Amino acid sequence: MTGGRAPKRKGDAFERAVVAYLCSHGFPYVERAYGAGRPDDRGDLDGLAGFVVEVKAHRAIDLAAFIDEAVVEARASGAVPLVIAKRRGRPVEDAYVVLRLCDLPAVLGAVSEEEAP
C-alpha cells in the first residue's frame, strides 16, 4: 500500500467533514458507514435513503473510477450512485457532487415529488 496512513487520515477527515456539513444542513441521520471493502459494501455514508454515496479525497480526481465504484456498490440495492469528491485546498462545501446523467431523472423526480402540492 502506498502513501502510508496519511491518505487514510485525510480521507477519514473529509468523510467526517461531509457528515457534519450534511447534518447541519437538514440531514440529521447521515453518518459514516463502516466496513469498507466488505462484500456488501454500500458506500461511505449511511442515512441518505435511496443513495449510495462514495466520498473521495484523492490528490487526482478520477471521476470514471469513482462513479464505477459507486455503481457497483449501488447495483444490489437499486439506489442512485453518487460521488462527493473533495476539491483540493477548498472547504467541504465546495466539494463536487457527481452522478451519471442516467441517474439524474430519478433525483429530479424525487425533488419534484417533494414540491408537489
URNOR-V993292 format. One line per field, one symbol per residue. psi: psi as a letter, one per 40 degrees, with the letter a starting at -180 (. if undefined). A space follows every 10 residues. Layout:
# URNOR-V993292
psi=???
This chain:
# URNOR-V993292
psi=hieaeddddd dddddddddd dddefegeeh ihhifheidf hfaeiieghe ihhhhhgidh hgdddddddd dddeddeeih hihhhhhhei ideeiihhii deeddddddd ddddei.
